[in-house]
Amino acid sequence: MIFAAGLGTRLRPLTDDRPKALVEVNGRTLLEHTVERLRAAGVERIVVNVHHFAQQIVDFIRQKDGFGLDVAISDESDELLDTGGGLKHARALFDENSPILIHNVDIFSNTDLDALYNKRGVADALLVVSSRQTKRYLLFDPNMNLQGWTNIETGEVKSPFALPLADNLRKMAFAGIHLFSPALFPLMDQWPSRFSIIDFYLKNCAERRIAGFAPTDLRLIDVGKYSQLRQQDGEWKIELPQPDRHDSDNT
């Protein structure tokens, strides 16, 4: 599933007349970049959720003949449902016997998506993370089991476990790429139509295994930030940063 329904506010003014997914970077739309990464990993069917300028995305996919793949649209035109609500809304479009690889449309990375998918079964949800600098971190125990979340700027902590949390937790930044087991869908039944997938993971990590996966030499950039783009020869360009050597290949 490609999360492409966001308003793209951080990319304004580029998103004043188009959805974030159709902003062109390095000569192609963000949607095309993401689809190509998924196709290279062997993906044959993709669900794309839409909201902001939704019809533009639908028309673009049709013009591209679905990129040669089986593409389904999850329509959130009436209400933007956030990441958790968007996944819940699209539930009927998935094979509930197969894990779902989820990828934000505005993430560039060198993540080996095929290798990630081959780790299915090790956890109910497997989140790609890294030790890069940010304000908001997911907290993992030494076995990379999710324990909580913190905003280091405000000191806020979220966790289903008793506070204060253990001192040996690892602070890791979420990469916007994760593997979701459909076995978790029933736990969403009592959730509202709109909610964050991270809040859902935090609520359930005490009872289900929600784990982190930190690939070695991960290179990643959030293209959803206007400040990350630079214009050259009339095109918006971006380059992946050098890897953070503190990352490690573990789950």
N, C-alpha and C positions, 0 to 999 in steps of 0.2 A: 504494500500500500504506500502510495506517495501522498504525504500531507501537503496539499497545495491550496488550501482554502483560506489561508491567512490574509489579512488586510494589507500586509506589506508596508506598514507605517514607517518602518525604519529605512525603507528604500525610497521614500518620497524625495524628490518629485517624480521619480521614474515610474511609480505606481499610481500616479494621478489618473492615468488613462488606460491602464492595463493591470492585470493581476501580476503578483510577484512571480508566478511560475513562467510568465512570458517575457520577463525582462531578459534581454540578451547580454550574455557575458562570454567573452572569448568567441564571439561570432555565432553562438547558439543560445537558445532559451535555456533557462534553468531547468525547465521540464525535460527538454531534450537531453541535457547533460545527465540528469538523474535516471531517465529511462535507459540511456545507453549503458550506464553503470550496472543497472539491474539486468539488462539483457545480456551483458557480458558475463554475468554470474550465472546465467542459465534460466533466468526468470522468463516464463511464457505468458503469464496472466498478471495484470496489474489493475488495482483499484485506485482511482484518483478522486479525492474529495475536492469539491469546488464550492465557492461562495462569492468572493470578490471578483466582479466581472466574470462570473461563472460561464456565460455563454461563449466568451472569447476562448476559454480553454477547451470547451466542448467542440467548437468549430475548428480550433487548431488541431486537435487530435483527429478529427474527421479528415481534415486536409492532408494530414500525414498518414492516413490509412491505418491509424492506430499503431504507427511505428512498426508494423508487421507483427504486432502482438495482440492478444485478447485483452482489450482495455475496457473496464467497466467504470462508470461514473457514479459516485456517491454524492447526491445533490444536497447541499446545505444552503441553498439560496435563501430559504425563509429565515434561517437562524444559523449563525456561526457557532459551532458546537464545541470548539476547543479540541484538543488532541484526544482526550479520553472519550468525550461525547461523539467525536467524529468516527472513532473506531467502533464504538457501540452501534452507531447509526448504520454503519456499513456491514454489520455482522452477517446479514443474509447473503452477501456477495462472496463470502469466503467458504472454502471447504473446511469444515470444522474438524477434519481429521489431520490437517496439515498446519504447521506453525506459520505465522504471518511475519514476513520481513517488512518492517516499517522504516521509511526513509523520508526525512524532511526534504522538501524540494530545494531549500536554500543552503544545503550543506555540500561542500566539496571536500572529499577526503580520498585517501588511498586505502581505505578499509577493504580488506579482502572479503567481499560479501558472500562469496561461495563458501569460504572457510567458516564464516560466521554462521551460515545456515547449517553447515555440517555439525555445528555444536548443539543443534536442536535436541531437546531431551535432557540437557544438563540442568535446566532451570525452567520454571514456568514463564519467566521473562528474562531475557539476557540483553543488557544495555551496554552499548559501546561507550566507553569512558576514557578519559585521559587525565593526566595531572597538570594540564595547562592552567594558566592563571585566569581566574574569574572571580565574581563576587558570590556566586551561588554554587554550592557543592553538594553532591550526593555523598553520603558517608557509608563506608563499607568496612566490615570486619576483616581480619587477616585472610579469611577464606573467600573474600569478595562477595559476601552476602550483604544486601542492602540493610542498613540499620536506621538511616534517617537522612535529613537534608538540613543544610544550614546556609544562612546568608551572613557571611563574615563581616559585612559592613554594618548590619543592624544587630547582629547577634542572635537573630531568630533561629530557632531549631524546631524541626518537625520530626516526630518519630512515634511509632506505636509502643516503643519501649520506655521504661521509666527513665526520667532525667535525673541527674546528668548522665550522659552516655559515657562509655568507656573512653579512656584517653588514647587508646591505640588504633582508633578508627582512621581509615584513609580518606582523605578529601579528594574526590574525583569529579571532573566536569563531564556532564552528559553531552554526547556527540550528536543527538538527534537521530540516531540509528538504533533500532532494537528489534529483537525477535520475541514475538508474543505467542504464547500457547492459547489456542481457543478454549482450553479447559478453564481459563480465567473468565470467559464471557459470562457465565452464570453469576459471578460475583458482582457484575455490573448492573444486574437487574434492579437493585434498590437505589442505584445512583440516578441523579437527575439527567436531563437530556444534555446538559452542558457541564463538562468537568475536565480537569487536567489529567492526563495519563500518569504524570508524575505523582500527583496526589493519590491516585488510585494505587500505584505501586507502593507508596509510603503507607497507605492504610492497610495493605495486605501482606507486607513483607515479614510480619511476625509469624504468619501462618503458612505462607507459600514462599518458595524459593525465588526471590527476585535477585538476580546476580549481576555483577559487573564484569565486563570483558575489556581488558586494556591491551590492545594490540601493540606489539613491538614496533617502534619507529612510526607511530601513527602521525600522519600529516593531515591536518583538518583546518578548514576555515569556514566561518559562518558568513555566507555571501549575502545574507539578509540585512547586513549593515551597510548603509551607503558609504560609510567611512572606509570600508574595505576595498572599494572599487577605485580604479584609476582609469582615466580616459587616455587613449592613445590611438592616433590615426582614425579618429572618429568612432572608435569602438571602446566599450567598457572591458577592461582587462583585469584579470586576477591571477595570482600565482600562489600555489600551496606553500606554506611556510616550511622551513626545515623541521625535521622531527624533534620531538622532545625526548632527550635521551633518558629521562626518568621513567618513561613508560615501560611497561613490561607485559609480555604475552602471558596473561593468566586469566582465570575465570573464578 
